[in-house]
Amino acid sequence: MDTCSAMTAESVEDMLKEAGAEVMLRSGWSENYGAPRECSFEVKAIFPNGLGLQIVARQYNYRDPWEAKGRVNDLVDASLNRIGALSPLPKGFPFFQGVEEECGLDEERLREVVECVRKVNIKLYLLQEMTGDM
């Protein structure tokens, strides 16, 4: 049976710092009308290659007692930023293909996304733009 691994703003921050990114984070309560008052967090990172990730845990997920106790943040959404705007990755990568956001990532999958973005050679964008692939 799967055990969910809860993520916090601090655990995501640590993950990104280990990958060499500069990181900012914030967490708080949702106070929008009609929205449940659930704690959420947002972590922004920029990697040495100039690509950025914005990771958002919109709200807690409720799990049944046999899966986990209480409320957990076990799924997050990640957006990719390049030159101050949302962007997909160049062709040939397993993430952000034709989309700027990967949704419902667990901790293991988020680690894969972070490693993928960290390793991107930014010159691939220029090459694929020149060849018409982007």
C-alpha positions as CSV (number, residue, x, y, z in Angstrom):
1,M,0.0,0.0,0.0
2,D,1.3,3.5,-0.9
3,T,2.3,5.7,1.9
4,C,2.1,9.3,1.1
5,S,4.9,11.6,1.9
6,A,3.8,15.0,3.1
7,M,5.6,18.0,1.7
8,T,6.1,21.3,3.4
9,A,7.4,24.6,2.1
10,E,10.6,23.9,3.9
11,S,11.1,20.3,2.6
12,V,10.5,21.6,-1.0
13,E,12.9,24.5,-0.3
14,D,15.6,22.0,0.8
15,M,15.0,19.8,-2.2
16,L,15.5,22.8,-4.6
17,K,18.6,24.1,-2.7
18,E,20.2,20.7,-2.9
19,A,19.7,21.0,-6.7
20,G,21.6,24.3,-6.7
21,A,18.6,26.7,-7.0
22,E,18.1,30.0,-5.3
23,V,14.8,29.7,-3.5
24,M,12.0,31.9,-2.0
25,L,9.0,30.5,-0.1
26,R,5.8,31.6,1.5
27,S,2.9,29.8,3.2
28,G,-0.4,30.9,4.6
29,W,-4.1,30.6,4.7
30,S,-6.5,30.8,1.8
31,E,-9.1,33.5,2.6
32,N,-10.9,33.7,-0.7
33,Y,-14.6,33.8,-0.5
34,G,-16.0,30.3,-0.9
35,A,-12.6,28.7,-0.6
36,P,-11.9,26.3,2.3
37,R,-9.5,27.7,4.8
38,E,-6.7,25.2,4.2
39,C,-3.0,25.9,4.6
40,S,-1.0,26.1,1.3
41,F,2.4,27.1,0.3
42,E,4.3,28.4,-2.7
43,V,8.0,28.0,-3.4
44,K,9.8,29.7,-6.2
45,A,13.3,28.7,-7.5
46,I,15.7,29.9,-10.1
47,F,18.4,27.5,-11.4
48,P,21.9,28.5,-12.6
49,N,20.7,27.8,-16.2
50,G,18.1,30.6,-15.9
51,L,15.0,28.4,-15.7
52,G,12.6,28.9,-12.8
53,L,10.1,26.6,-11.1
54,Q,7.1,27.8,-9.1
55,I,5.8,25.0,-6.9
56,V,2.4,25.4,-5.3
57,A,0.5,23.2,-2.8
58,R,-3.0,24.6,-3.2
59,Q,-4.5,23.0,-0.2
60,Y,-4.3,19.9,2.0
61,N,-5.6,16.6,0.7
62,Y,-7.7,14.6,3.1
63,R,-6.8,10.9,3.4
64,D,-8.6,8.0,5.0
65,P,-7.1,6.9,8.3
66,W,-5.6,3.7,6.8
67,E,-3.7,5.8,4.2
68,A,-2.4,8.6,6.4
69,K,-3.4,10.5,9.5
70,G,-5.4,13.7,9.1
71,R,-4.5,16.2,6.4
72,V,-1.4,16.1,4.2
73,N,0.2,18.1,1.4
74,D,1.3,15.2,-0.7
75,L,0.6,16.6,-4.2
76,V,1.9,19.9,-5.7
77,D,1.7,21.7,-9.0
78,A,4.9,23.0,-10.7
79,S,5.1,25.7,-13.4
80,L,8.2,26.3,-15.5
81,N,9.4,29.9,-16.1
82,R,11.9,31.1,-18.7
83,I,12.8,34.8,-19.2
84,G,10.0,35.9,-16.9
85,A,7.2,34.0,-18.6
86,L,5.6,30.5,-18.5
87,S,7.3,28.1,-20.9
88,P,7.4,24.5,-21.9
89,L,10.8,22.6,-22.1
90,P,12.4,21.9,-25.4
91,K,11.4,18.7,-27.1
92,G,13.0,15.5,-25.8
93,F,12.3,15.9,-22.1
94,P,9.8,13.9,-20.1
95,F,8.1,17.0,-18.5
96,F,6.6,20.3,-19.7
97,Q,6.0,19.1,-23.2
98,G,3.6,21.5,-24.8
99,V,2.4,22.6,-21.3
100,E,3.8,25.1,-18.8
101,E,2.5,23.3,-15.7
102,E,2.8,19.8,-14.3
103,C,-0.1,19.0,-11.9
104,G,-0.5,16.5,-9.1
105,L,3.1,15.7,-8.5
106,D,4.1,13.6,-5.5
107,E,7.5,14.0,-3.8
108,E,9.3,11.4,-6.0
109,R,7.9,12.9,-9.2
110,L,8.7,16.4,-8.1
111,R,12.3,15.3,-7.5
112,E,12.4,14.0,-11.1
113,V,11.1,17.4,-12.4
114,V,13.6,19.4,-10.4
115,E,16.5,17.2,-11.7
116,C,15.2,17.5,-15.3
117,V,14.9,21.3,-15.1
118,R,18.3,21.6,-13.4
119,K,20.1,19.7,-16.2
120,V,18.6,21.6,-19.2
121,N,21.1,23.3,-21.4
122,I,19.5,26.6,-22.1
123,K,21.0,26.7,-25.6
124,L,18.5,24.0,-26.6
125,Y,15.8,26.7,-26.7
126,L,17.7,28.7,-29.2
127,L,18.6,25.7,-31.3
128,Q,15.0,24.5,-31.4
129,E,13.7,28.0,-32.1
130,M,16.1,28.2,-35.1
131,T,15.0,24.9,-36.5
132,G,11.3,25.7,-36.0
133,D,10.8,22.9,-33.4
134,M,9.6,25.4,-30.8
